[in-house]
């Protein structure tokens, strides 16, 4: 059976993980592939594992596997986001 792609909103992105805002309940310890469209860097694909959830709000994940190239692109995007002014587009 193929994977179902579900759009999600990401919050609090870091090089080690993020919080996914979703009404879909996700149990702890579930591994999956996450595709993220990074500002300034385009799409990346990482392996992630859910670490906790907030009912009716979303769940946190830690990134468990990514290529060196993806890690570098993620770090550049996170650094660029830290440097921009709040509410910049």
C-alpha positions in Angstrom: 0.0 0.0 0.0 1.4 3.5 -0.9 1.8 6.3 1.5 -0.9 8.9 1.8 0.4 12.5 1.4 -1.3 14.9 3.8 -0.5 18.6 3.8 0.5 19.9 7.2 1.5 23.2 8.8 4.9 23.2 10.5 5.7 25.4 13.5 8.9 25.9 15.4 11.3 24.4 12.8 14.8 23.6 13.9 17.6 21.4 12.6 16.6 18.7 15.0 12.8 18.6 14.5 9.6 20.6 14.4 6.0 20.8 15.6 3.3 19.8 13.1 -0.1 21.4 13.5 -2.6 18.8 12.6 -6.0 17.5 13.8 -4.8 14.0 12.9 -3.8 12.2 16.1 -0.3 10.7 15.9 0.9 8.2 18.4 4.3 8.5 20.0 7.2 6.7 18.4 5.7 6.5 14.9 8.4 6.9 12.1 7.5 8.4 8.7 8.9 10.4 5.8 8.3 14.2 6.0 8.5 16.4 3.0 9.1 20.1 3.8 9.2 23.1 1.5 11.9 25.3 3.0 12.0 29.0 2.4 15.0 29.9 0.3 16.0 26.2 -0.2 13.1 24.4 -1.8 11.8 20.9 -0.9 13.6 18.4 1.3 12.7 14.9 2.5 13.6 13.7 6.0 12.8 10.7 8.2 11.0 11.8 11.4 9.7 10.2 14.5 6.8 11.5 16.6 7.8 12.2 20.2 4.7 13.7 21.8 1.3 15.1 20.9 -1.1 17.8 22.1 -4.7 16.6 21.6 -6.7 18.6 19.1 -3.6 20.6 18.1 -0.7 18.6 16.7 2.5 16.7 17.5 6.2 17.1 17.8 8.7 15.2 15.8 12.5 14.7 15.8 14.4 14.2 12.6 16.0 10.8 12.6 17.6 10.6 9.2 18.6 12.9 6.4 21.4 13.3 3.8 24.3 15.6 4.4 23.0 17.9 1.6 19.6 18.1 3.2 21.1 18.8 6.6 23.1 21.7 5.2 20.0 23.1 3.3 17.9 22.8 6.5 20.6 24.6 8.6 20.8 27.4 6.0 17.0 27.8 5.9 16.7 27.9 9.7 19.6 30.4 10.0 17.9 32.6 7.3 14.6 32.5 9.2 16.2 33.5 12.4 17.7 36.6 10.8 14.6 37.9 9.1 12.4 40.5 10.8 9.1 39.3 12.3 6.3 39.0 9.8 8.6 39.5 6.8 7.2 37.9 3.6 
